[in-house]
Amino acid sequence: MPYYIGDVIKDEQKLIVRTPEEFRKSGIDVMLRTGVDGVDPAKGTVSLSTGQALPYDVLVIATGAETVWPGIPGQDLEGVFPLKNLTDGLRLKSFLETARCKKAVIIGGGFIAMEMSEAFRSRGMDVKVMDILPAPAARWGGELGLFILEELRNNSVEFLPETRPLSIEAGSQCRLRVKTSKGDLDADVVLVAIGVRGKVGLAESIGVKKGETGAVQVNFSQKTSHDNIYAVGECCEVFNRVSRRWIYAPLGDVANKQGRIAGQNIGGTPGVFPGVVGSQSFKLFGLEVATTGLTEAEAIKSGFAPVSEFIWGLPMARQLSRGEKLGLKMTADRSTGRLLGAQCVADEGAVKRIDTLAVALWNEMVIQEVGYLDLAYSPFYGGAWDPIHIAAQNIARKL
Ligand SMILES: Cc1cc2nc3c(=O)[nH]c(=O)nc-3n(C[C@H](O)[C@H](O)[C@H](O)COP(=O)(O)OP(=O)(O)OC[C@H]3O[C@@H](n4cnc5c(N)ncnc54)[C@H](O)[C@@H]3O)c2cc1C
């Protein structure tokens, strides 16, 4: 959606992965604009907003997530938008065009805020991003956070650290005025991007158990606490293979895999969803930003004794470099040497490094093995000693 709003994707039809007609051709009936208002597990029926009741043998709850609102006066004013689904995206883009918006304020500084700051800038808008934390994209802290800040600054996005929104009012210079803990901001449009939480109301109403994160608890088959009820996607938890804990990770690739596993189990070809290692990436103007596994802080919370290394490296051999940068932070467990996670920000090549390390994490490799991984060396894509080798070997020396 950010790329549709930023006009990189111009045709909204391209955002639809599969149309209702395509579903129907494969024998799947799609009922649009039809909500499920209630479930009766004893009768095995769901009641629809149309008044109908549908029988089921097996139920899959895939209700997704809902936007977290800041809970401030004026958050319901015209011009204040969430960005959670296609309808939000279409409404926001149409508003930007019809209201000829020039100034955007984004509340929240996570990955959606980062992608949207680029989308608004590519429309020539003035963009301010605020967050209660000291830096945007908090999982990439320290030097990597500064690298992200520098990219925002170089692209004329103003980041307001440790800033809390207090209220939104009708403005005089612009449509809206956002009152914050650090002063007032004029805006034609305000985007709320402080996160999502699992939409669990329906599951809760029938006593399906929730996990510690507040999302629906599932097992490795995607089954909930009710025998014939499954849950998939952003409404449920997922197992983190590194921390060995059930976490909340609202991401599209995870939702897709969980959906397939639930479908397989229901269809009689048993399968398990083995969990995630916690990989994620996004693009910010000219930067690739990626992470896998645990950050150092998350490793401590999960009971590890982490040892970390941060290095600046190059995405290619030194002789071919034109000043590109690659920052890599890697973390391992001091007592076992096991790789725990990594974050990378680079002009290019960050996702390649993180994807490589995601496979290493999946296979529970120790840092000494990572330090000698057989990576595909060619001067355009790295040095004979890749930043991955260098960071891992530096950690190995500290153990
Ligand atoms: C701007 C943006 C960018 C993103 N970028 C990435 C990315 O780069 N990588 C990534 O991995 N993920 C990304 N995500 C997250 C990803 O889109 C979601 O994790 C994924 O779509 C979740 O799928 P889902 O099926 O669980 O939920 P959804 O796609 O939200 O589907 C849930 C559906 O259930 C319907 N529903 C809810 N309650 C009821 C009810 N009672 N009755 C009937 N229907 C109901 C909803 O209307 C909705 O259509 C992004 C999300 C956003 C908003």
The ligand as a MOL file (V3000), in Angstrom:
LIG
                    3D

  0  0  0     0  0            999 V3000
M  V30 BEGIN CTAB
M  V30 COUNTS 53 58 0 0 0
M  V30 BEGIN ATOM
M  V30 1 C 0.9800 -0.6970 5.2260 0
M  V30 2 C 1.3300 -2.1150 5.5500 0
M  V30 3 C 2.5120 -2.6530 5.0590 0
M  V30 4 C 2.8390 -3.9670 5.3720 0
M  V30 5 N 4.0150 -4.4740 4.8840 0
M  V30 6 C 4.3580 -5.7430 5.1800 0
M  V30 7 C 5.5570 -6.2990 4.6700 0
M  V30 8 O 6.3190 -5.6350 3.9550 0
M  V30 9 N 5.8740 -7.5790 5.0140 0
M  V30 10 C 5.0530 -8.3320 5.7970 0
M  V30 11 O 5.3690 -9.5070 6.0580 0
M  V30 12 N 3.8740 -7.8370 6.2710 0
M  V30 13 C 3.5130 -6.5670 5.9830 0
M  V30 14 N 2.3410 -6.0690 6.4790 0
M  V30 15 C 1.4890 -6.9160 7.3330 0
M  V30 16 C 0.5930 -7.8210 6.5070 0
M  V30 17 O -0.1270 -7.0520 5.5890 0
M  V30 18 C -0.3810 -8.5400 7.4540 0
M  V30 19 O 0.3690 -9.2210 8.4160 0
M  V30 20 C -1.2700 -9.5590 6.7500 0
M  V30 21 O -2.0730 -8.9400 5.7910 0
M  V30 22 C -2.1780 -10.2270 7.7900 0
M  V30 23 O -3.0330 -11.1370 7.1560 0
M  V30 24 P -4.3220 -11.6610 7.9170 0
M  V30 25 O -5.0150 -12.5450 6.9370 0
M  V30 26 O -3.9940 -12.1870 9.2430 0
M  V30 27 O -5.1920 -10.3570 8.2100 0
M  V30 28 P -5.9350 -9.3740 7.1970 0
M  V30 29 O -5.2300 -9.3350 5.8890 0
M  V30 30 O -6.1190 -8.0910 7.9400 0
M  V30 31 O -7.3430 -10.0860 6.9590 0
M  V30 32 C -8.2970 -10.1900 7.9880 0
M  V30 33 C -9.6700 -10.0750 7.3440 0
M  V30 34 O -10.6720 -10.4970 8.2500 0
M  V30 35 C -11.7930 -9.6470 8.1060 0
M  V30 36 N -12.5980 -9.7330 9.3470 0
M  V30 37 C -12.2560 -9.3210 10.5920 0
M  V30 38 N -13.2500 -9.5930 11.4680 0
M  V30 39 C -14.2340 -10.2000 10.7560 0
M  V30 40 C -15.5240 -10.7260 11.0800 0
M  V30 41 N -15.9960 -10.6760 12.3280 0
M  V30 42 N -16.2610 -11.2600 10.0950 0
M  V30 43 C -15.7870 -11.3380 8.8290 0
M  V30 44 N -14.5910 -10.8790 8.4610 0
M  V30 45 C -13.8230 -10.3050 9.4140 0
M  V30 46 C -11.1650 -8.2850 7.8930 0
M  V30 47 O -12.0980 -7.4020 7.3050 0
M  V30 48 C -10.0150 -8.6450 6.9410 0
M  V30 49 O -10.4030 -8.6240 5.6130 0
M  V30 50 C 1.9700 -4.7440 6.1760 0
M  V30 51 C 0.7830 -4.2120 6.6680 0
M  V30 52 C 0.4640 -2.8990 6.3690 0
M  V30 53 C -0.8220 -2.3360 6.9110 0
M  V30 END ATOM
M  V30 BEGIN BOND
M  V30 1 1 1 2
M  V30 2 1 2 3
M  V30 3 2 2 52
M  V30 4 2 3 4
M  V30 5 1 4 5
M  V30 6 1 4 50
M  V30 7 2 5 6
M  V30 8 1 6 7
M  V30 9 1 6 13
M  V30 10 2 7 8
M  V30 11 1 7 9
M  V30 12 1 9 10
M  V30 13 2 10 11
M  V30 14 1 10 12
M  V30 15 2 12 13
M  V30 16 1 13 14
M  V30 17 1 14 15
M  V30 18 1 14 50
M  V30 19 1 15 16
M  V30 20 1 16 17
M  V30 21 1 16 18
M  V30 22 1 18 19
M  V30 23 1 18 20
M  V30 24 1 20 21
M  V30 25 1 20 22
M  V30 26 1 22 23
M  V30 27 1 23 24
M  V30 28 2 24 25
M  V30 29 1 24 26
M  V30 30 1 24 27
M  V30 31 1 27 28
M  V30 32 2 28 29
M  V30 33 1 28 30
M  V30 34 1 28 31
M  V30 35 1 31 32
M  V30 36 1 32 33
M  V30 37 1 33 34
M  V30 38 1 33 48
M  V30 39 1 34 35
M  V30 40 1 35 36
M  V30 41 1 35 46
M  V30 42 1 36 37
M  V30 43 1 36 45
M  V30 44 2 37 38
M  V30 45 1 38 39
M  V30 46 1 39 40
M  V30 47 2 39 45
M  V30 48 1 40 41
M  V30 49 2 40 42
M  V30 50 1 42 43
M  V30 51 2 43 44
M  V30 52 1 44 45
M  V30 53 1 46 47
M  V30 54 1 46 48
M  V30 55 1 48 49
M  V30 56 2 50 51
M  V30 57 1 51 52
M  V30 58 1 52 53
M  V30 END BOND
M  V30 END CTAB
M  END
